[in-house]
Amino acid sequence: MSASSGTFFITGDPEADGLLGREPLALLLGMMLDQQVPMEWAFASPAKLAARLGGLDAGAIAEMDPRDLEGAFKHKPALHRYPGSMARRAQELCRHLVEHYGGRAEALWSDAATGAELLDRLSALPGFGSEKARIFLAVLAKRRGIRPPGWEEAAAPFSDEQRRSVADVTSPETLQEVRAFKQAKKAAGRGKAD
C-alpha cells in the first residue's frame, strides 16, 4: 500500500498508525481527539483505547456505562489532556454513528455523492466543528483516496498543496513540516486555514 493510499505516519508507533489505516473508527476518533494535545498523542489514543476495551466497536462504546468509558480514558497514560470530557464526546460520536450510520464510521463517506454532502455529514458529528470537518475531509481525500466530486472546494483550504494539517502528513519529515507551519501561523496570530 502506498503512502497516499492509507498508510499513516502520525504517531511514531507503527501499530497505532497501522490501526488508523485499517480501522475507520480509529481514524475518526483520532481526529475527534486532535485538539489541545499534540497530534501524535491524539491519533495514538485510539490504539490505546482499543487495547483497553478489547477492540473498537461504535455500538459497544455507545452502550458502555459512561463511568467505565471515562475510566478507560483516564487510565494512565490518559488518552487526552481532558479525558473525562473526551470520553463523553467519544460516546456521543459513537451514538451518532449507531443512530445514523449503523455503527459504521465508513458509512459516513462510502455513499456521499458530493464533497459538500460529506462535509455536511462530518460537520454534524459530535466534536467536529467546521475546520475539523474540512480537515477530516482532506484526510479522507488525500490519505484514503475518498474523493467525491467537489471535495476540493468543500475541504478548502485544506485540499491545497500546503502542508498545513494532519491530512498532509505522509512521513516523519512531513509531520515536522506541518508542525513548523502551525507554529509559524500561531506566532503570527493566525490559524491553519489562513
Backbone as JSON, one array per atom type, in Angstrom:
{
  "sequence": "MSASSGTFFITGDPEADGLLGREPLALLLGMMLDQQVPMEWAFASPAKLAARLGGLDAGAIAEMDPRDLEGAFKHKPALHRYPGSMARRAQELCRHLVEHYGGRAEALWSDAATGAELLDRLSALPGFGSEKARIFLAVLAKRRGIRPPGWEEAAAPFSDEQRRSVADVTSPETLQEVRAFKQAKKAAGRGKAD",
  "N": [[0.85, -1.18, 0.0], [0.65, 2.16, -0.9], [2.05, 5.26, 0.39], [0.17, 7.23, 0.0], [-2.23, 5.95, 0.0], [-3.45, 5.18, 2.38], [-1.62, 4.47, 4.36], [-0.36, 5.53, 7.42], [1.64, 7.97, 9.11], [1.72, 9.22, 11.65], [1.8, 8.93, 14.47], [4.24, 7.89, 15.34], [4.34, 5.35, 16.2], [4.27, 2.3, 14.8], [2.21, 0.34, 15.07], [-0.01, 1.77, 16.1], [-0.3, 3.66, 14.05], [-0.85, 1.89, 11.98], [-3.36, 0.9, 12.74], [-4.92, 3.17, 12.33], [-4.99, 3.22, 9.56], [-6.34, 0.85, 8.99], [-8.74, 0.77, 10.45], [-11.6, 2.49, 10.29], [-13.08, 3.75, 12.4], [-11.1, 4.22, 14.31], [-9.54, 6.16, 13.03], [-11.42, 8.23, 12.83], [-11.98, 8.73, 15.56], [-9.42, 9.52, 16.38], [-9.17, 11.92, 14.98], [-11.22, 13.36, 16.2], [-10.15, 13.6, 18.76], [-8.03, 15.25, 18.3], [-7.27, 17.94, 19.44], [-6.05, 20.5, 21.42], [-4.0, 18.92, 22.28], [-0.87, 17.37, 21.31], [-0.76, 16.21, 17.91], [0.27, 13.64, 17.56], [-0.26, 12.37, 20.01], [-3.07, 12.49, 20.1], [-3.82, 10.91, 17.85], [-2.63, 8.48, 18.45], [-4.09, 7.6, 20.56], [-6.55, 6.13, 19.91], [-5.59, 3.49, 19.45], [-4.64, 2.8, 21.97], [-7.05, 2.94, 23.36], [-8.45, 0.89, 22.06], [-6.93, -1.31, 22.91], [-7.49, -1.25, 25.64], [-10.23, -1.67, 25.68], [-10.57, -4.02, 24.34], [-10.9, -3.89, 21.64], [-12.31, -1.84, 18.98], [-15.5, -0.75, 18.71], [-18.24, 0.85, 17.58], [-20.92, 0.49, 18.37], [-20.68, -0.94, 20.79], [-19.22, 0.91, 22.33], [-21.03, 3.0, 22.39], [-23.0, 1.93, 24.01], [-21.78, 1.51, 26.43], [-21.32, 1.79, 29.99], [-21.05, 5.07, 31.01], [-19.21, 5.74, 33.02], [-17.4, 3.64, 32.97], [-16.26, 3.94, 30.45], [-15.1, 6.44, 30.76], [-13.24, 5.76, 32.69], [-11.55, 4.15, 31.15], [-10.48, 6.09, 29.48], [-9.18, 7.69, 31.33], [-7.3, 6.04, 32.53], [-3.88, 5.49, 33.22], [-1.37, 5.74, 30.72], [-3.26, 8.72, 30.35], [-5.75, 9.25, 27.8], [-6.11, 11.72, 26.74], [-5.64, 15.24, 27.34], [-7.9, 16.18, 28.57], [-9.51, 13.89, 29.7], [-12.04, 13.05, 30.75], [-14.07, 14.7, 29.58], [-13.54, 14.14, 26.9], [-14.03, 11.41, 26.78], [-16.81, 11.42, 27.1], [-17.49, 12.82, 24.76], [-16.54, 11.05, 22.81], [-18.27, 8.92, 23.24], [-20.7, 10.13, 22.56], [-20.17, 10.57, 19.85], [-19.98, 7.92, 18.92], [-22.57, 7.06, 19.47], [-23.96, 8.68, 17.69], [-23.01, 7.6, 15.29], [-24.14, 5.03, 15.47], [-26.87, 5.64, 15.47], [-27.23, 6.98, 13.0], [-25.65, 5.74, 11.02], [-25.56, 2.98, 11.17], [-23.65, 2.2, 12.99], [-21.23, 2.16, 11.73], [-18.32, 3.71, 10.92], [-17.22, 4.13, 8.37], [-19.45, 4.28, 6.79], [-20.2, 6.88, 6.83], [-18.85, 8.13, 4.74], [-18.91, 6.4, 2.55], [-21.04, 6.45, 0.7], [-21.4, 9.08, 0.03], [-22.44, 11.55, -2.15], [-21.35, 13.94, -3.0], [-18.69, 16.3, -2.32], [-19.64, 18.37, -0.74], [-21.87, 17.2, 0.49], [-20.62, 15.23, 2.02], [-19.08, 16.86, 3.68], [-21.14, 18.11, 5.1], [-22.15, 15.89, 6.51], [-19.92, 15.24, 8.1], [-19.66, 17.61, 9.55], [-21.86, 17.45, 11.18], [-21.17, 15.7, 13.15], [-20.66, 14.9, 16.6], [-18.33, 16.88, 18.32], [-17.03, 17.78, 16.07], [-16.24, 20.63, 14.53], [-16.51, 23.24, 12.04], [-13.87, 23.65, 10.9], [-12.5, 21.3, 11.71], [-14.06, 19.37, 10.43], [-13.55, 19.99, 7.73], [-10.81, 19.52, 7.63], [-10.79, 16.75, 8.18], [-12.17, 15.81, 5.96], [-10.26, 16.42, 4.02], [-8.27, 14.65, 4.93], [-9.51, 12.18, 4.37], [-9.64, 12.38, 1.56], [-6.95, 12.87, 0.71], [-5.43, 10.93, 2.04], [-6.85, 8.54, 2.06], [-8.0, 8.28, -0.4], [-10.64, 8.91, -0.89], [-12.72, 10.68, -2.65], [-15.17, 12.41, -3.33], [-17.04, 14.17, -5.91], [-16.24, 17.62, -6.02], [-14.88, 17.73, -3.65], [-12.54, 19.18, -3.18], [-13.28, 21.92, -3.08], [-15.04, 21.81, -0.92], [-13.37, 21.06, 1.19], [-11.53, 23.09, 1.3], [-9.31, 25.45, 2.87], [-7.79, 23.2, 3.08], [-7.44, 21.32, 1.17], [-5.47, 22.07, -0.53], [-2.0, 22.24, -1.68], [-0.29, 23.03, 0.34], [1.44, 22.1, 3.24], [-0.35, 21.84, 5.86], [-1.92, 20.53, 7.74], [-2.97, 17.51, 9.49], [-3.81, 16.01, 7.36], [-1.85, 16.24, 5.51], [0.33, 14.83, 6.32], [2.65, 12.58, 5.5], [4.91, 11.28, 6.15], [7.57, 11.01, 8.61], [9.07, 13.31, 8.18], [7.34, 15.11, 6.84], [5.51, 15.44, 8.85], [6.96, 17.03, 10.6], [7.15, 19.3, 8.99], [4.46, 20.12, 8.86], [4.07, 20.69, 11.56], [5.86, 22.82, 11.87], [4.68, 24.7, 10.15], [2.23, 25.16, 11.5], [3.23, 26.25, 13.89], [4.43, 28.6, 12.95], [2.19, 29.96, 11.97], [0.75, 30.27, 14.35], [2.5, 31.88, 15.8], [2.26, 34.16, 14.31], [-0.22, 34.88, 14.94], [-2.32, 33.7, 13.58], [-4.51, 31.23, 12.04], [-4.53, 27.71, 11.0], [-5.95, 27.65, 8.64], [-5.54, 30.06, 7.46]],
  "CA": [[0.0, 0.0, 0.0], [1.48, 3.36, -0.97], [1.83, 6.23, 1.46], [-1.01, 8.05, -0.25], [-3.46, 5.17, -0.04], [-3.95, 4.69, 3.65], [-0.59, 4.27, 5.37], [-0.23, 6.75, 8.2], [2.91, 8.2, 9.81], [1.37, 10.33, 12.53], [2.02, 8.72, 15.9], [5.57, 7.39, 15.67], [4.14, 3.96, 16.62], [3.74, 1.61, 13.62], [0.95, -0.35, 15.35], [-1.06, 2.78, 16.19], [-0.5, 4.18, 12.7], [-1.5, 0.83, 11.2], [-4.77, 0.87, 13.11], [-5.57, 4.31, 11.65], [-5.2, 2.83, 8.17], [-7.25, -0.31, 8.88], [-9.99, 0.9, 11.2], [-12.17, 3.84, 10.12], [-13.46, 4.35, 13.68], [-9.88, 4.72, 14.94], [-9.18, 7.4, 12.36], [-12.42, 9.23, 13.2], [-11.74, 9.08, 16.96], [-8.17, 10.28, 16.43], [-9.46, 13.28, 14.54], [-12.02, 13.99, 17.26], [-9.27, 13.89, 19.9], [-6.96, 16.15, 17.87], [-7.44, 19.33, 19.88], [-5.41, 20.84, 22.69], [-2.91, 17.98, 22.54], [-0.12, 17.11, 20.08], [-1.48, 15.27, 17.04], [0.74, 12.27, 17.79], [-0.98, 11.88, 21.18], [-4.47, 12.31, 19.71], [-4.01, 9.81, 16.9], [-2.19, 7.23, 19.08], [-5.05, 7.21, 21.59], [-7.48, 5.06, 19.55], [-4.97, 2.18, 19.63], [-4.65, 2.53, 23.41], [-8.44, 2.66, 23.73], [-8.76, -0.45, 21.56], [-6.29, -2.28, 23.79], [-8.19, -1.23, 26.93], [-11.61, -2.16, 25.54], [-10.59, -5.28, 23.61], [-11.29, -3.6, 20.27], [-13.1, -0.63, 18.78], [-16.81, -1.02, 18.13], [-19.08, 2.01, 17.89], [-22.1, 0.05, 19.11], [-20.29, -1.28, 22.16], [-18.85, 2.15, 23.02], [-22.28, 3.75, 22.58], [-23.79, 1.3, 25.07], [-20.99, 1.36, 27.66], [-21.55, 2.66, 31.14], [-20.15, 6.21, 30.82], [-18.11, 5.72, 34.01], [-16.39, 2.68, 32.51], [-15.54, 4.54, 29.32], [-14.27, 7.5, 31.33], [-12.12, 5.08, 33.33], [-10.62, 3.74, 30.09], [-9.81, 7.29, 29.0], [-8.34, 8.26, 32.39], [-6.25, 5.09, 32.9], [-2.55, 6.0, 32.86], [-1.4, 7.17, 30.44], [-4.56, 9.22, 29.91], [-5.87, 9.33, 26.35], [-6.22, 13.12, 26.34], [-5.47, 16.18, 28.44], [-9.22, 16.26, 29.21], [-10.04, 12.55, 29.41], [-13.45, 12.91, 31.07], [-14.92, 15.32, 28.55], [-13.32, 13.45, 25.64], [-14.76, 10.14, 26.86], [-18.22, 11.73, 26.81], [-17.61, 13.17, 23.35], [-16.36, 9.81, 22.04], [-19.51, 8.15, 23.35], [-21.68, 10.84, 21.73], [-19.82, 10.3, 18.46], [-20.36, 6.54, 18.62], [-24.04, 7.02, 19.45], [-24.35, 9.29, 16.41], [-22.73, 6.6, 14.25], [-25.13, 3.96, 15.59], [-28.18, 6.17, 15.1], [-27.33, 7.44, 11.61], [-24.82, 5.0, 10.06], [-25.48, 1.57, 11.51], [-22.46, 1.95, 13.81], [-20.05, 2.01, 10.86], [-17.71, 5.0, 10.59], [-17.01, 4.26, 6.93], [-20.73, 4.6, 6.14], [-20.24, 8.33, 6.72], [-18.31, 8.59, 3.47], [-18.95, 5.42, 1.47], [-22.02, 6.76, -0.34], [-21.58, 10.53, -0.12], [-22.45, 11.85, -3.58], [-20.54, 15.14, -3.28], [-17.87, 16.79, -1.22], [-20.49, 19.18, 0.14], [-22.68, 16.28, 1.3], [-19.72, 14.62, 3.0], [-18.76, 17.9, 4.66], [-22.32, 18.25, 5.97], [-22.18, 14.73, 7.41], [-18.83, 15.37, 9.07], [-19.96, 18.76, 10.41], [-22.92, 17.07, 12.12], [-20.63, 14.79, 14.16], [-20.27, 15.5, 17.89], [-16.9, 17.16, 18.43], [-16.48, 18.24, 14.79], [-16.65, 21.94, 14.06], [-16.3, 23.48, 10.61], [-12.49, 23.41, 10.49], [-12.17, 19.88, 11.89], [-14.75, 18.63, 9.37], [-12.83, 20.21, 6.48], [-9.53, 18.8, 7.72], [-11.01, 15.31, 8.04], [-12.49, 15.57, 4.55], [-8.97, 16.38, 3.34], [-7.63, 13.38, 5.31], [-10.14, 11.12, 3.59], [-9.27, 12.52, 0.16], [-5.51, 12.77, 0.47], [-4.8, 9.75, 2.67], [-7.65, 7.33, 1.82], [-8.48, 8.26, -1.78], [-12.1, 9.11, -0.92], [-12.76, 11.99, -3.28], [-16.41, 12.69, -4.05], [-16.95, 15.4, -6.69], [-16.32, 18.85, -5.26], [-14.23, 17.63, -2.33], [-11.53, 20.23, -3.02], [-13.95, 23.13, -2.65], [-15.62, 21.57, 0.4], [-12.3, 20.95, 2.19], [-10.62, 24.23, 1.2], [-8.07, 25.41, 2.1], [-7.02, 22.0, 3.46], [-7.28, 20.5, -0.03], [-4.36, 22.56, -1.35], [-0.71, 21.54, -1.56], [0.43, 23.49, 1.53], [1.41, 21.14, 4.34], [-0.91, 22.64, 6.94], [-2.73, 19.75, 8.68], [-2.72, 16.07, 9.55], [-4.08, 15.46, 6.03], [-0.64, 16.35, 4.7], [1.42, 14.08, 6.93], [2.91, 11.34, 4.77], [6.19, 10.75, 6.61], [8.04, 11.78, 9.77], [9.56, 14.63, 7.74], [6.2, 15.99, 6.58], [4.93, 15.76, 10.16], [7.7, 18.18, 11.1], [6.78, 20.45, 8.17], [3.14, 20.55, 9.32], [4.25, 21.3, 12.88], [6.51, 24.12, 11.66], [3.67, 25.58, 9.57], [1.3, 25.54, 12.56], [3.93, 27.14, 14.83], [4.6, 29.91, 12.3], [0.87, 30.62, 11.95], [0.42, 30.64, 15.72], [3.35, 33.02, 16.15], [1.74, 35.32, 13.58], [-1.59, 35.13, 15.4], [-3.24, 33.23, 12.55], [-4.85, 29.81, 12.14], [-4.08, 26.8, 9.93], [-6.7, 27.92, 7.41], [-5.17, 31.38, 6.91]],
  "C": [[0.89, 1.23, 0.0], [1.14, 4.32, 0.14], [0.56, 7.01, 1.24], [-2.31, 7.26, -0.17], [-3.83, 4.54, 1.29], [-2.91, 4.38, 4.69], [-0.39, 5.59, 6.09], [1.11, 6.77, 8.92], [2.7, 9.35, 10.78], [1.91, 10.14, 13.94], [3.45, 8.38, 16.28], [5.53, 5.95, 16.14], [3.52, 3.22, 15.44], [2.4, 0.89, 13.87], [-0.21, 0.63, 15.42], [-1.35, 3.38, 14.82], [-1.21, 3.15, 11.82], [-2.99, 0.74, 11.48], [-5.53, 2.0, 12.42], [-5.88, 3.97, 10.2], [-6.23, 1.72, 7.99], [-8.64, -0.06, 9.42], [-10.55, 2.31, 11.09], [-12.57, 4.51, 11.43], [-12.24, 4.9, 14.41], [-9.48, 6.06, 14.34], [-10.14, 8.53, 12.77], [-12.22, 9.68, 14.66], [-10.45, 9.89, 17.11], [-8.39, 11.72, 16.03], [-10.27, 14.02, 15.6], [-11.13, 14.44, 18.42], [-8.19, 14.92, 19.58], [-7.31, 17.61, 18.16], [-6.82, 19.46, 21.26], [-4.41, 19.79, 23.18], [-2.12, 17.81, 21.24], [-0.84, 16.06, 19.22], [-1.01, 13.84, 17.23], [-0.02, 11.62, 18.94], [-2.42, 11.56, 20.78], [-4.66, 11.06, 18.85], [-3.47, 8.47, 17.41], [-3.23, 6.72, 20.07], [-6.07, 6.16, 21.16], [-6.89, 3.65, 19.71], [-4.93, 1.81, 21.11], [-6.07, 2.2, 23.88], [-8.84, 1.27, 23.27], [-8.16, -1.53, 22.45], [-7.03, -2.38, 25.12], [-9.59, -1.81, 26.85], [-11.7, -3.51, 24.84], [-11.05, -5.1, 22.17], [-12.07, -2.29, 20.21], [-14.39, -1.01, 18.06], [-17.73, 0.11, 18.55], [-20.3, 1.62, 18.71], [-21.79, -0.26, 20.56], [-19.94, -0.02, 22.96], [-20.11, 2.97, 23.32], [-23.07, 3.23, 23.76], [-23.06, 1.18, 26.4], [-21.53, 2.24, 28.78], [-20.57, 3.82, 31.01], [-18.99, 6.24, 31.81], [-17.02, 4.76, 33.59], [-15.57, 3.26, 31.35], [-14.62, 5.65, 29.83], [-13.05, 6.89, 32.02], [-11.08, 4.64, 32.31], [-9.84, 4.94, 29.56], [-8.84, 7.84, 30.05], [-7.19, 7.36, 32.82], [-4.9, 5.61, 32.38], [-1.93, 5.16, 31.75], [-2.77, 7.57, 29.89], [-4.56, 9.4, 28.39], [-5.96, 10.77, 25.83], [-5.94, 13.98, 27.56], [-6.76, 16.32, 29.24], [-9.95, 14.94, 29.01], [-11.53, 12.4, 29.71], [-14.35, 13.47, 29.99], [-14.74, 14.61, 27.2], [-13.96, 12.07, 25.63], [-16.24, 10.36, 26.54], [-18.41, 12.04, 25.33], [-17.45, 11.94, 22.46], [-17.64, 8.97, 22.08], [-20.62, 8.8, 22.53], [-21.43, 10.57, 20.25], [-20.26, 8.89, 18.06], [-21.88, 6.38, 18.6], [-24.58, 7.6, 18.15], [-24.15, 8.29, 15.27], [-23.77, 5.47, 14.28], [-26.48, 4.45, 15.07], [-28.31, 6.46, 13.61], [-26.62, 6.56, 10.58], [-24.63, 3.53, 10.42], [-24.24, 1.21, 12.31], [-21.18, 1.84, 13.01], [-19.51, 3.38, 10.47], [-17.6, 5.18, 9.09], [-18.3, 4.56, 6.17], [-20.94, 6.11, 6.04], [-19.86, 8.78, 5.31], [-18.52, 7.64, 2.31], [-19.94, 5.76, 0.37], [-22.3, 8.25, -0.48], [-21.43, 10.89, -1.6], [-21.54, 13.03, -3.94], [-19.69, 15.48, -2.07], [-18.7, 17.6, -0.23], [-21.35, 18.3, 1.04], [-21.82, 15.64, 2.38], [-19.34, 15.64, 4.08], [-19.93, 18.11, 5.62], [-22.41, 17.11, 6.97], [-21.12, 14.85, 8.5], [-19.1, 16.51, 10.05], [-21.02, 18.44, 11.45], [-22.42, 16.16, 13.23], [-20.34, 15.53, 15.46], [-18.75, 15.69, 17.93], [-16.26, 17.65, 17.15], [-17.07, 19.6, 14.45], [-16.34, 22.06, 12.58], [-14.87, 23.15, 10.17], [-12.12, 21.93, 10.61], [-12.82, 19.04, 10.8], [-14.02, 18.79, 8.04], [-11.48, 19.5, 6.48], [-9.75, 17.31, 7.53], [-11.42, 14.95, 6.62], [-11.2, 15.52, 3.73], [-8.18, 15.12, 3.68], [-8.19, 12.25, 4.46], [-9.7, 11.17, 2.12], [-7.8, 12.24, -0.09], [-4.9, 11.47, 0.96], [-5.56, 8.46, 2.39], [-8.2, 7.25, 0.41], [-9.98, 8.41, -1.92], [-12.32, 10.55, -1.38], [-14.06, 12.21, -4.05], [-16.28, 14.0, -4.82], [-17.13, 16.63, -5.81], [-15.63, 18.8, -3.91], [-13.22, 18.77, -2.12], [-12.15, 21.52, -2.49], [-14.47, 22.97, -1.22], [-14.55, 21.57, 1.49], [-11.39, 22.17, 2.23], [-10.51, 24.99, 2.53], [-7.24, 24.14, 2.33], [-6.82, 21.03, 2.3], [-6.09, 20.94, -0.87], [-3.08, 21.79, -1.07], [0.11, 21.96, -0.34], [0.32, 22.44, 2.63], [0.98, 21.86, 5.59], [-1.65, 21.82, 7.99], [-2.33, 18.29, 8.64], [-2.98, 15.41, 8.2], [-2.83, 15.42, 5.17], [0.55, 15.59, 5.26], [1.55, 12.73, 6.23], [4.19, 10.65, 5.21], [6.57, 11.5, 7.89], [8.51, 13.18, 9.38], [8.39, 15.58, 7.49], [5.46, 16.32, 7.87], [5.63, 16.98, 10.73], [7.38, 19.45, 10.29], [5.42, 21.01, 8.6], [3.27, 21.25, 10.67], [4.88, 22.69, 12.74], [5.52, 25.13, 11.08], [2.71, 26.08, 10.65], [1.96, 26.52, 13.54], [4.11, 28.53, 14.24], [3.28, 30.67, 12.27], [0.48, 31.09, 13.35], [1.22, 31.86, 16.15], [2.87, 34.3, 15.49], [0.32, 35.66, 14.0], [-2.63, 34.7, 14.4], [-3.47, 31.74, 12.71], [-4.34, 29.03, 10.94], [-4.73, 27.13, 8.59], [-6.31, 29.25, 6.75], [-4.04, 31.27, 5.9]]
}
